[in-house]
Amino acid sequence: MTGTRRRSLLLNAVLVALFVAFAYANFARWLETGRPVGLGSVLLEAFTAFLFLVRRSPQATSGRPLAWMAATVGAFTMLLSRPVPHPDAGPLALLEIAQLAGFAIVIVALGTLGRSFGIVAANRGVKTRGLYGLVRHPAYTGYLVGYLGYVAENASARNMLLLAVATGAQLVRIGEEERMLGADRAYREYLVRVPHRLLPYVY
């Protein structure tokens, strides 16, 4: 078994364990409060875990330790967040709606990728359809929206720290992905057509 295969199996096991703990904590709070606390974030992480487990092998995967570290931290950190005793949904449950909006963005973005989805920077083919025609990393936009909604709903020092760490790792992850894909001529042409990473006309 290769080193890459061993790392992938370990990531699978860690992902499943962290997701189960995260989902259980939010479901328990749901039962206590009678309100679907963290529903959008739980759906988001469930969808991500499913795609991760059924992903196809890439044409090439980065062997850089920074790429693996950023991918692991960026993908898994928010699974360590937990609901607070008295969550705040905001006016008209706005923060729960924000989580669901983030989930919807991720579904559309990762739905375009399908089994080309992965955690570690790799070349699984260049995708340019749908939301990828607006920004280069729309899935990360969706994650950010969903995570912001979750942390605002469940405000705590722990959750805010985890959000800061996860966001920083995601930015590094984006850089590593673009470094990996930069060797592909099709991706270099795509960079010219779509200049922004997360927000159109902003970043």
Backbone as numpy.savetxt, mean C-alpha at the origin, in Angstrom:
# Nx Ny Nz CAx CAy CAz Cx Cy Cz
16.44 -24.01 -2.62 15.60 -22.81 -2.62 16.47 -21.57 -2.62
16.20 -20.66 -3.54 17.01 -19.45 -3.65 16.73 -18.49 -2.51
17.66 -17.53 -2.34 17.48 -16.54 -1.29 16.23 -15.70 -1.53
15.97 -15.35 -2.80 14.79 -14.55 -3.13 13.51 -15.32 -2.80
13.50 -16.62 -3.09 12.32 -17.44 -2.79 12.08 -17.52 -1.28
13.14 -17.69 -0.53 13.00 -17.75 0.94 12.46 -16.45 1.49
12.96 -15.31 0.95 12.46 -14.02 1.42 10.99 -13.84 1.09
10.59 -14.31 -0.08 9.19 -14.19 -0.49 8.28 -15.01 0.42
8.69 -16.22 0.75 7.89 -17.05 1.65 7.79 -16.43 3.03
8.88 -15.85 3.50 8.87 -15.20 4.81 7.93 -14.00 4.79
7.99 -13.21 3.71 7.09 -12.06 3.59 5.63 -12.50 3.59
5.34 -13.60 2.90 3.97 -14.12 2.87 3.48 -14.44 4.28
4.30 -15.15 5.04 3.91 -15.56 6.39 3.72 -14.36 7.30
4.65 -13.42 7.23 4.55 -12.22 8.07 3.32 -11.41 7.70
3.06 -11.26 6.40 1.91 -10.50 5.94 0.61 -11.09 6.48
0.44 -12.39 6.37 -0.79 -13.04 6.83 -0.96 -12.84 8.33
0.09 -13.04 9.10 0.00 -12.89 10.56 -0.35 -11.46 10.96
0.30 -10.48 10.34 0.03 -9.09 10.67 -1.38 -8.68 10.26
-1.81 -9.15 9.09 -3.16 -8.79 8.64 -4.22 -9.35 9.57
-4.07 -10.61 9.98 -5.06 -11.22 10.87 -5.16 -10.44 12.18
-4.01 -10.05 12.74 -4.01 -9.28 14.00 -4.66 -7.92 13.80
-4.35 -7.26 12.70 -4.92 -5.93 12.40 -6.43 -6.03 12.22
-6.88 -6.98 11.42 -8.31 -7.14 11.15 -9.07 -7.48 12.43
-8.50 -8.35 13.25 -9.17 -8.74 14.50 -9.33 -7.55 15.44
-8.28 -6.73 15.57 -8.34 -5.57 16.47 -9.43 -4.60 16.02
-9.54 -4.37 14.73 -10.55 -3.44 14.24 -11.96 -4.03 14.33
-12.08 -5.33 14.08 -13.39 -5.97 14.20 -13.87 -5.95 15.66
-12.95 -6.17 16.59 -13.31 -6.12 18.01 -13.81 -4.73 18.39
-13.15 -3.68 17.88 -13.60 -2.32 18.17 -14.95 -2.06 17.52
-15.17 -2.63 16.35 -16.46 -2.51 15.67 -17.57 -3.07 16.57
-17.33 -4.24 17.16 -18.32 -4.85 18.03 -18.58 -3.99 19.27
-17.53 -3.36 19.78 -17.68 -2.52 20.97 -18.45 -1.24 20.70
-18.18 -0.63 19.56 -18.75 0.68 19.26 -20.02 0.61 18.42
-20.25 -0.52 17.77 -21.40 -0.62 16.87 -21.19 0.12 15.57
-19.95 0.52 15.29 -19.63 1.29 14.09 -18.46 0.62 13.38
-18.48 0.57 12.04 -17.43 -0.13 11.30 -16.08 0.58 11.34
-15.45 0.57 12.48 -14.16 1.23 12.67 -13.10 0.58 11.77
-12.41 1.41 11.00 -11.32 0.90 10.18 -11.75 0.01 9.03
-13.04 0.03 8.67 -13.52 -0.88 7.62 -12.76 -0.69 6.32
-12.61 0.56 5.88 -11.91 0.81 4.63 -10.48 0.30 4.65
-9.81 0.51 5.78 -8.41 0.07 5.87 -8.30 -1.44 5.91
-9.24 -2.11 6.59 -9.21 -3.57 6.63 -9.46 -4.14 5.23
-10.42 -3.59 4.50 -10.67 -4.03 3.13 -9.45 -3.79 2.24
-8.82 -2.64 2.44 -7.64 -2.29 1.67 -6.52 -3.30 1.89
-6.26 -3.61 3.16 -5.18 -4.54 3.46 -5.52 -5.96 3.02
-6.80 -6.33 3.09 -7.21 -7.67 2.64 -6.99 -7.82 1.14
-7.36 -6.79 0.38 -7.19 -6.82 -1.07 -5.70 -6.87 -1.43
-4.90 -6.07 -0.72 -3.46 -6.06 -0.97 -2.85 -7.42 -0.67
-3.25 -8.02 0.46 -2.72 -9.33 0.84 -3.08 -10.38 -0.21
-4.31 -10.33 -0.71 -4.74 -11.29 -1.72 -3.89 -11.18 -2.98
-3.72 -9.95 -3.47 -2.92 -9.77 -4.69 -1.47 -10.17 -4.46
-0.97 -9.89 -3.26 0.41 -10.25 -2.96 0.60 -11.77 -3.02
-0.37 -12.51 -2.49 -0.25 -13.96 -2.42 -0.40 -14.63 -3.79
-1.11 -13.97 -4.73 -1.32 -14.59 -6.05 -0.46 -13.94 -7.14
0.43 -13.05 -6.75 1.24 -12.33 -7.74 2.06 -13.29 -8.58
2.39 -12.86 -9.79 3.22 -13.69 -10.67 4.68 -13.31 -10.52
5.55 -14.20 -10.96 6.99 -13.95 -10.85 7.39 -12.81 -11.77
8.26 -11.92 -11.30 8.69 -10.78 -12.13 9.77 -11.19 -13.12
9.94 -10.31 -14.12 11.04 -10.52 -15.06 12.38 -10.33 -14.35
12.42 -9.39 -13.41 13.64 -9.14 -12.64 13.25 -8.45 -11.35
13.91 -8.82 -10.26 13.63 -8.23 -8.95 14.89 -7.57 -8.42
14.73 -6.44 -7.76 15.89 -5.75 -7.21 16.51 -6.58 -6.08
17.83 -6.63 -6.08 18.54 -7.30 -5.01 19.09 -6.32 -3.99
18.78 -5.04 -4.15 19.29 -4.02 -3.25 18.63 -4.13 -1.87
19.42 -4.19 -0.80 18.85 -4.25 0.55 17.89 -3.10 0.84
18.21 -1.91 0.33 17.33 -0.76 0.56 15.96 -1.00 -0.05
15.91 -1.61 -1.22 14.63 -1.89 -1.88 13.79 -2.85 -1.05
14.44 -3.90 -0.52 13.71 -4.88 0.30 13.27 -4.26 1.62
14.12 -3.45 2.22 13.77 -2.83 3.50 12.61 -1.85 3.32
12.70 -0.98 2.30 11.65 0.00 2.07 10.33 -0.68 1.73
10.39 -1.75 0.94 9.17 -2.46 0.57 8.52 -3.10 1.79
9.32 -3.73 2.63 8.79 -4.40 3.81 8.19 -3.40 4.79
8.92 -2.34 5.07 8.44 -1.32 6.01 7.21 -0.61 5.45
7.27 -0.24 4.17 6.16 0.47 3.55 4.89 -0.36 3.48
5.04 -1.64 3.19 3.88 -2.51 3.02 3.27 -2.97 4.33
4.10 -3.17 5.35 3.62 -3.83 6.56 3.42 -2.92 7.76
4.06 -1.76 7.78 4.06 -0.94 9.00 2.67 -0.59 9.50
1.77 -0.17 8.60 0.45 0.25 9.05 -0.40 -0.90 9.59
0.02 -2.14 9.35 -0.67 -3.27 9.95 -0.42 -3.33 11.46
0.55 -2.56 11.94 0.83 -2.49 13.37 -0.03 -1.44 14.06
-0.74 -0.61 13.28 -1.61 0.40 13.87 -2.83 -0.27 14.49
-3.44 0.41 15.45 -4.58 -0.15 16.16 -5.64 0.91 16.40
-6.91 0.50 16.46 -7.98 1.46 16.75 -7.87 1.97 18.19
-8.32 3.19 18.42 -8.29 3.78 19.76 -9.61 3.47 20.46
-9.66 3.63 21.78 -10.90 3.30 22.51 -12.12 4.07 22.04
-11.93 5.33 21.61 -13.06 6.13 21.17 -12.75 6.76 19.81
-12.91 5.99 18.74 -12.61 6.50 17.39 -13.53 7.66 17.02
-13.01 8.55 16.18 -13.78 9.70 15.72 -13.98 9.58 14.22
-15.22 9.38 13.79 -15.49 9.22 12.36 -15.54 10.56 11.64
-15.59 11.67 12.40 -15.68 12.98 11.78 -17.11 13.25 11.33
-17.37 14.45 10.82 -18.71 14.80 10.36 -19.16 13.89 9.22
-20.38 13.35 9.36 -20.94 12.45 8.34 -20.01 11.26 8.07
-19.32 10.81 9.13 -18.40 9.68 8.99 -17.37 9.93 7.90
-16.92 11.18 7.80 -16.03 11.59 6.71 -14.73 10.77 6.68
-14.20 10.45 7.85 -12.92 9.75 7.89 -13.06 8.29 7.45
-14.20 7.70 7.74 -14.44 6.35 7.24 -14.65 6.37 5.73
-15.30 7.43 5.25 -15.48 7.59 3.80 -14.12 7.77 3.11
-13.21 8.51 3.76 -11.87 8.70 3.19 -11.15 7.37 3.06
-11.31 6.50 4.07 -10.68 5.19 3.98 -11.23 4.39 2.81
-12.55 4.44 2.65 -13.17 3.71 1.54 -12.76 4.30 0.19
-12.57 5.63 0.15 -12.10 6.27 -1.09 -10.69 5.79 -1.43
-9.83 5.72 -0.41 -8.48 5.20 -0.63 -8.51 3.77 -1.13
-9.42 2.97 -0.53 -9.58 1.58 -0.95 -10.01 1.50 -2.40
-10.95 2.38 -2.80 -11.43 2.39 -4.18 -10.31 2.73 -5.16
-9.49 3.71 -4.80 -8.36 4.09 -5.67 -7.40 2.92 -5.83
-7.11 2.25 -4.72 -6.19 1.11 -4.77 -6.77 -0.02 -5.60
-8.07 -0.30 -5.45 -8.70 -1.37 -6.23 -8.55 -1.09 -7.73
-8.83 0.15 -8.13 -8.73 0.49 -9.55 -7.28 0.38 -10.02
-6.35 0.92 -9.21 -4.94 0.92 -9.61 -4.36 -0.49 -9.65
-4.57 -1.24 -8.58 -4.01 -2.59 -8.53 -4.79 -3.54 -9.42
-6.06 -3.21 -9.67 -6.80 -4.01 -10.63 -6.19 -3.94 -12.01
-5.62 -2.79 -12.35 -4.90 -2.64 -13.62 -3.65 -3.50 -13.63
-2.97 -3.56 -12.48 -1.76 -4.38 -12.40 -2.08 -5.86 -12.40
-3.19 -6.24 -11.73 -3.54 -7.65 -11.61 -2.43 -8.43 -10.93
-2.05 -9.53 -11.51 -1.01 -10.37 -10.91 0.38 -9.79 -11.10
0.48 -8.64 -11.76 1.77 -7.97 -11.88 2.13 -7.23 -10.60
1.20 -7.21 -9.63 1.44 -6.55 -8.36 2.57 -7.24 -7.61
3.34 -6.46 -6.88 4.40 -7.02 -6.05 4.76 -6.07 -4.94
5.56 -6.54 -4.00 5.99 -5.73 -2.86 7.35 -5.10 -3.14
8.31 -5.91 -3.54 9.67 -5.44 -3.76 9.81 -4.92 -5.19
10.60 -3.87 -5.36 10.83 -3.29 -6.68 11.22 -4.37 -7.68
10.47 -4.42 -8.79 10.71 -5.45 -9.80 10.12 -4.99 -11.13
10.55 -5.64 -12.20 9.98 -5.38 -13.52 8.97 -6.47 -13.83
7.70 -6.15 -13.71 6.62 -7.08 -14.04 5.87 -6.61 -15.28
6.52 -5.76 -16.04 5.88 -5.19 -17.22 5.38 -3.78 -16.91
5.46 -2.90 -17.89 5.08 -1.50 -17.70 3.58 -1.34 -17.95
2.87 -0.77 -16.98 1.44 -0.53 -17.10 1.21 0.97 -17.28
0.38 1.33 -18.25 0.15 2.75 -18.53 -1.34 3.08 -18.64
-2.22 2.09 -18.47 -3.64 2.34 -18.63 -4.27 2.90 -17.36
-5.51 3.38 -17.47 -6.29 3.81 -16.32 -5.63 4.92 -15.53
-5.60 4.76 -14.22 -5.02 5.77 -13.34 -3.54 5.97 -13.61
-2.89 4.98 -14.21 -1.47 5.10 -14.52 -1.21 6.10 -15.64
-2.28 6.55 -16.28 -2.14 7.62 -17.25 -2.16 8.99 -16.61
-2.49 9.04 -15.31 -2.53 10.31 -14.57 -1.30 10.49 -13.70
-0.95 9.47 -12.94 0.25 9.49 -12.10 0.92 8.13 -12.21
2.20 8.09 -11.87 2.95 6.84 -12.06 2.71 5.82 -10.96
2.25 6.27 -9.79 2.07 5.35 -8.66 0.72 5.58 -7.98
-0.39 5.41 -8.71 -1.70 5.71 -8.13 -2.07 4.83 -6.94
-1.55 3.61 -6.91 -1.86 2.75 -5.76 -1.35 3.38 -4.47
-0.16 3.96 -4.52 0.39 4.60 -3.32 -0.42 5.84 -2.93
-1.00 6.49 -3.92 -1.91 7.61 -3.62 -3.10 7.10 -2.82
-3.66 5.98 -3.26 -4.79 5.39 -2.55 -4.43 4.97 -1.14
-3.26 4.35 -0.99 -2.81 3.96 0.35 -2.70 5.18 1.26
-2.12 6.25 0.75 -1.94 7.45 1.55 -3.27 8.02 2.00
-4.23 8.09 1.08 -5.57 8.60 1.43 -6.21 7.71 2.50
-6.16 6.41 2.29 -6.75 5.49 3.25 -6.08 5.54 4.61
-4.75 5.58 4.62 -4.02 5.63 5.89 -4.28 6.92 6.64
-4.34 8.04 5.92 -4.64 9.32 6.57 -6.03 9.27 7.22
-6.99 8.67 6.51 -8.32 8.55 7.07 -8.34 7.69 8.31
-7.58 6.59 8.30 -7.55 5.69 9.44 -6.91 6.35 10.66
-5.79 7.01 10.44 -5.08 7.63 11.57 -5.86 8.82 12.11
-6.54 9.56 11.25 -7.37 10.66 11.74 -8.55 10.12 12.55
-9.09 8.99 12.12 -10.20 8.37 12.86 -9.71 7.79 14.18
-8.50 7.25 14.16 -7.93 6.59 15.34 -6.64 7.31 15.73
-6.80 8.56 16.13 -5.64 9.40 16.41 -4.95 8.95 17.69
-3.68 8.64 17.57 -2.83 8.30 18.72 -1.39 8.54 18.31
-0.53 8.73 19.29 0.88 8.95 18.98 1.45 7.75 18.23
1.06 6.56 18.64 1.55 5.33 17.98 1.16 5.32 16.50
-0.11 5.57 16.21 -0.58 5.51 14.83 0.04 6.61 13.98
0.22 7.79 14.55 0.84 8.88 13.78 2.29 8.59 13.48
3.00 7.98 14.44 4.39 7.60 14.20 4.48 6.54 13.11
3.60 5.55 13.18 3.59 4.50 12.16 3.29 5.07 10.78
2.37 6.03 10.72 2.04 6.66 9.44 3.25 7.39 8.86
3.99 8.10 9.72 5.17 8.82 9.26 6.23 7.84 8.73
6.43 6.75 9.46 7.42 5.75 9.04 6.99 5.10 7.72
5.71 4.71 7.65 5.21 4.05 6.44 5.29 4.97 5.23
4.93 6.23 5.41 4.96 7.17 4.29 6.39 7.39 3.80
7.32 7.56 4.74 8.72 7.72 4.35 9.23 6.51 3.59
8.85 5.32 4.06 9.28 4.09 3.38 8.66 3.98 2.00
7.41 4.40 1.86 6.75 4.34 0.56 7.45 5.26 -0.44
7.90 6.42 0.01 8.61 7.33 -0.90 9.93 6.72 -1.36
10.63 6.06 -0.43 11.87 5.36 -0.81 11.54 4.23 -1.76
10.45 3.53 -1.47 10.01 2.41 -2.31 9.73 2.86 -3.74
9.09 4.01 -3.87 8.82 4.56 -5.20 10.14 4.81 -5.94
11.10 5.41 -5.23 12.39 5.67 -5.85 13.08 4.39 -6.30
12.99 3.34 -5.48 13.61 2.06 -5.82 12.91 1.41 -7.01
11.60 1.53 -7.06 10.87 0.96 -8.20 11.27 1.66 -9.50
11.37 2.97 -9.43 11.72 3.70 -10.64 13.18 3.46 -11.04
14.01 3.24 -10.07 15.40 2.89 -10.36 15.45 1.55 -11.10
14.64 0.60 -10.64 14.62 -0.73 -11.24 14.04 -0.69 -12.65
12.94 0.03 -12.81 12.26 0.09 -14.10 12.97 0.99 -15.10
13.87 1.83 -14.61 14.56 2.77 -15.48 15.38 2.10 -16.56
15.70 0.81 -16.37 16.46 0.08 -17.39 15.59 -0.32 -18.57
14.27 -0.19 -18.39 13.31 -0.57 -19.44 13.00 0.65 -20.30
13.25 0.54 -21.61 13.02 1.67 -22.50 11.56 2.12 -22.48
10.63 1.17 -22.40 9.21 1.50 -22.38 8.88 2.36 -21.15
9.55 2.08 -20.03 9.28 2.86 -18.82 9.88 4.25 -18.95
11.03 4.37 -19.56 11.64 5.69 -19.75 10.75 6.57 -20.62
10.13 5.98 -21.63 9.20 6.73 -22.47 7.96 7.12 -21.67
7.54 6.23 -20.78 6.39 6.49 -19.91 6.66 7.66 -18.97
7.89 7.78 -18.47 8.26 8.87 -17.57 8.05 10.23 -18.24
8.30 10.28 -19.52 8.13 11.53 -20.25 6.66 11.88 -20.38
5.82 10.88 -20.64 4.39 11.12 -20.83 3.67 11.43 -19.51
4.12 10.81 -18.42 3.46 10.99 -17.11 4.52 11.45 -16.10
4.67 12.75 -15.91 5.77 13.27 -15.10 5.57 13.23 -13.59
4.34 13.01 -13.13 4.08 13.09 -11.69 3.90 11.70 -11.06
4.35 11.58 -9.82 4.35 10.28 -9.15 3.05 9.98 -8.41
2.59 10.90 -7.57 1.44 10.64 -6.71 0.24 11.54 -6.95
0.49 12.84 -7.19 -0.59 13.80 -7.35 -0.39 14.57 -8.66
-1.37 14.55 -9.54 -1.22 15.29 -10.81 -0.88 16.77 -10.57
0.13 17.24 -11.29 0.56 18.65 -11.26 1.15 19.07 -9.91
1.35 18.12 -9.01 1.92 18.46 -7.68 3.20 17.69 -7.43
3.11 16.35 -7.43 4.29 15.52 -7.14 4.20 14.21 -7.90
